[in-house]
């Protein structure tokens, strides 16, 4: 396992969503999520994560915060 600090959040819900976004970005449908997969997908679309070739989606999420 590799641990990546995703940031500091104002609420437990915001931290859980960031965790779900990172898990879904790296593991896809096999990720164990706190929220429903449809909500996590929509949250990722709404922030329009862009990642160049070879970039980690998790690091892209971290840089966004």
C-alpha positions, 0 to 999 in steps of 0.5 A: 500500500502507498499512502497519499495525503489528499489534504485537510478538509472542513468535514468528515463527509468532504474527506470521505468523498476525497477518499472515494474519488481517489479510490475510484480513480485508481481501482475503478468499480472494484473500489470500496466506497463510502458513497454510491458509485454514481455520486462519486463519478459525478463528483469527479466529472464536476471537478473535471480532473485532467491528467496528462499521460502517465500522471496518477489520478490521485495526484491530480486530485491532490494537486486540485486541493 
